[in-house]
Amino acid sequence: MKGKTTAIVAGLTSIAMALAVCLESTGAAALYFGVQKRSLPIYSVQTEEKKISISFDCAWGTEHTDAILKALADEEVSATWFMVEFWTERYPEYVKKIDEAGHEIGTHSRTHSYMSRLSKEDIEDELKTSSEAITAITGKTVELFRPPYGDYDDLLVDTAKEMGVFSVQWDVDSLDWKDLSAGEIASRIISSAHPGAIILCHNNGLHTADALPVILRTLKNKGYQFVPIGTLIYHSNFMINSNGVQIPVENT
């Protein structure tokens, strides 16, 4: 009887070990247990408060930027703007205008390249010079970074972290760069909104400004408060799960 029990235990142990190896080798452990297997940017934030962030990537032109700023001002909403260095240098008056309107500014890289293809040194240069270009105008330290095209790898996220910069993605995509109608943009955002969501828009989206009044008023009427991403995210004592959700953890 004792021998049979030992054999059963050994068999179960072997099965458990085989399963662990399988989960580890396929990456399924991250999905099954919620364990982070790679370095991830922040896609959204876990919070019980109905707080939400709207952001605008700035890389091409300014034709619709004033209208966006007016729509935000009319609803007293502070947003986060991610600026590419060449945009910052070409439109310093807009960088200043956005900053003075009470919005938050992060970097969107120096050259708007696929940064997962870059070396550590090139990544550092992209983040350093683009942040310095913003700081030179606003006098404020840059703490947020959005990878161009949403493209990243472990090296990029880890290097940004080493430089004191939070890498931020989004989990609500307006698709305004596809020139969707104002109604389509508003519908996409409103239907996908949830506490802790980060919304992606673009400063030069053709119908973004027209969609904003409906988006902002509707979500505010639903009890949401718009805050800059730097206010929404946790700056310490957090983990990021396999879905990119930033989750607070107790300080032990």
N, C-alpha and C positions, 0 to 999 in steps of 0.2 A: 504493500500500500504506500509505504514511504517512498519507494522507488518510483512508483507511478506518479505521485504528487510532484516529485522532483522533476520528472520528465515533462509534466504539464507546465510547471513554472518555467522550465528552460525553453519549452516551445513558445510560450507566451512572450517571453523575453526576446526570443529571436524575431518573432513577428513584430513586436514593438520597435526593435532596432531597425528592421527592414523598412517599416513604415516611416520611421524618422528619417532614414536615409533618402527614401523616396520623396518625402515632403521637402526636404532640404535641397535635393538635387533639382527638383522641378520648380522650386519657388512657391509651392503650394502652402508652405508653412506660413508665409506672410499673409496669405488670404484666409487660411483656416484659423490661425491664432491672432491675426491682426498685428503681427510683428513686422516692423519696418525692416525690409531687406536692403533697401538702397537709400541714398540721401535724397530726400524729396523737398521741393519747395512747398510753401503754404498755399493750398487751394481754397480752403475755407477754415472757419474757426468753430469749434464746439462751444456753444454758449446758450444759456437759457434765456438771455436777454434778447429782445427783438432788435438787435443792432445789425446793420448791414453796411457794406461799403461799395461805392461806385467809383470806377477808375477809368482814366482815359490815357491811351498810349499816343505819344506825339512823335511822329517821324516824318510826315509829309504835309506841308502846307499849313495854312492858318485860316482858310476861307470861312470856316464855320465855328471857329473857336470863340469869337465874341458872342455869338448867339448861344453857345453852350454855357459860357460864363454868366450870361444874363439869366438863362433858365435856372441855373443853380442858385444865383443870387436871389431870384424871385421867391424861391422856396427855402432860402436860408440853409442850403446844403453845402457842406464842405466835402470835397472829393480828393482823390489822390491822382496825380498826373505823373506818368512815367515818360521821361524825355531822353531821346537819343542825343548824343553830343553834337552832331552836326546840326540838329534842329535847334538845340540850345544856343549854339553860336550864331545861327542865322537869324533867330528871332528872340534876341535878348529882351526886347520890350515886352514880349508875351510871357517870358519866364517871370519877369518882374511883376507884370499885371496879375498873373495867376497866383504868385506868392502873396502879393499885397491884398488879394481878395480873400485870403485866409485858407487857401488850399495847401495840401501837402504835395511835395515833389520828390520823386524817386528817379533813379537812373534806368534807362532802357538800353544801356550799353553805349559804346563809342561809335561803332560802325554798323549796328543792326545786322550782325552776321549770325550764322549758326554757331553758337558758342561751344557746343559739345565737340566741335572739330578743332578747338583751339588748345594750345598748351597752357599750362598753369601761368607762365609768364605773360602770355598774351591776354589771358583772362584778367589777371591783375591789372594790366595796362588798360584794358577796356573799362573796368570798373573805376579805377583810380582817376583817369583823365576825365571821364564823363561826369563823375561826381564832383570833381574840382571845378568843372565848367559851370555846374549849377550853383555850387557854393560861392563862386566868385561873384555871382549876381545876387543871390539871396542872403548870403552870409550865414546860411544854415547847413548843418551837417546832413549828408544824405545817408539814410539808414535802410532804404528799400530798393530792391532791384527786381525788374521783371525781364526774364530772358526773351529776346526776340524770337518770334515764331512759336513761343512756348517750348523751345528746344533746350534741353539741359541734360547733364549727366552728373554722376557723383562728384567728379572733379570740379565742375562749375559750382554746384551748391556748396560743397565743402570749402572751396576757395573764398566764395562770397562770405561764408560764415566766419572764416578766419579773419576777414577784413572788417568784420563787425556789421555786415549787411545781411538783411533778411531777404531771401529769394521768395518772390510772391507770384503765383499764377492766378487762376480764377476758376470758379465752378459755375458761373452763369455767363454765357457768351451771347452778346447781343447780335453778333454777326453783322454789325452795321457796316463793316467794310465791304460787304457784298451789295451795298446800296439797296437793302430791304426798305420797304415803306416804313413810315413812322409807326403805323399801326402794327406791323409785323414785329418791329423792334420792341415796342412796348409790350406786346403779347408774350414774346419770348421771355423777357425779363420778369414781368409780373408773375407769370405762371411758374417760374422756376425759383422765385425768391424764397428764402428761408433764413432763420436767425443764423448769423455768422457767415452769410454768403458774401462772395467777392464778385462784383459785376465787371465785365470787360466791355469797354467802349473805346472809340477812337476820336481824337479831337477833330478829325477831318472827315468823319462819316457824313455822307450826303444828307441823311434824314435824322441824324442823332439828336440834334437840337430840337427838332419838331416833336420827337418822341418823349423828350425829357419831362415836360410838364405833366403828361399823363402818368408816366412812370413814378415820378416823385410824389405827386399828390395821391395816387392810388395806394402806394405802399405806405405812405405816412398815415393815410386814413385807416390802413390795416394795422396800425400800431407800430410800424417800423421807425427806427431812428437811424438816419444816415450819419456815419462817422468816417473819418479818414482811416485808411488801412492801418496806419501806425497806432491808432487808438483801438482798433478792433482786435489786433493780434496780441498774444501774450509775449512778453519780452524775456521772460525767464520761467523756469519750472514748467516745462511743457514737453510733450512728445508729439511726433507727427505719425499718424497711422498710415497703413498701406494705401489709403485713398487720398492722402494728402491733407487730411483734416488735422488741424492743430488742436491738441487736447491738453488742458491744464492738468498738472499732477501736483500732489502734495509735496511740499518741501521737506524732505527727510534728511 
